[in-house]
Amino acid sequence: MEFKYIERNPKVLGGKPIFKGTRIPIYLILDYLSAGETIENILENYPQLSKEAILEAIKYASEYVRLEEELIEIPN
């Protein structure tokens, strides 16, 4: 799958996925979302991002997990 707002560049943050044209790692925004931050609050703090870019980050994470062979074990 090709992503419009996400890239991996070995010269930026060690090749971790970032939002294109920034040094903002995808995991940072996903961490904010998982902590209960709203997309609107994130956009206030990171005006260089768009709602579409944040939604694409969620899609990226979903695709990554779907393709992972070994998942993190979650206790019952």
N, C-alpha and C positions, 0 to 999 in steps of 0.2 A: 504494500500500500504506500502511496506517495502522500506526503504531508506538505501542505502549503506554508505553514507557520513554524515548522520544527525542522531543525537540522542537527547533524552531528559533524563536528569539525575537530580533528585530532589536535589542532592548534588552540582550541578554546575549551577551557575547563576539562582538559584531558579527554576530550571526545564525548563527554556526557551530552545527552540531548538538551538543546537550548532552543529558545525562541529565536527565529532568524533575525539577524540584525541587532541582537542583544547579547549580553552575557548572563541572561537570566535562565537558570536551569529549570527544566520542566519539573523536577522533583520538588523544588521550592514551592511552586504554585500548587502542586498536588498536596503538599504538606499543609499549606494554608487551608485548602478546601477540606481536607480530612479533619482539621481542627475546628471546622465550623464557620470559617470565613466565607462571606458571600462573594460572588463574582464581582458585584458592584464595589465592595470594599477593596478588593484586590486591584481593580481598575483605577481606583482613586490613588492607590499607592504606587502603581506601575502603569502610568498613563501611556507608555509606549506599547502596551499590549492591547489587544481587542478581545471582546467577548468571544468572537469566533476562534481566536488563538487559544484561549483558555479551554473552550469546549474541545478543540482539537487535541489539547494536552490530555484531556480525560480519555478521548478516543485512543490516543497513542498508548496510554497506560493499559487500557482494555486490550488492545491488540498485543501488547508485550506480554501480558499475563496469559492471554489465550495461547500464545506461541511458546511459552516457557515449558520446558520438559519437566523441570523440577520446581514445584511450588513451595512456598513457605508453609510449613505445617502450622495449622491453626488448631489450638486445643479446643475440645468440645466443652 
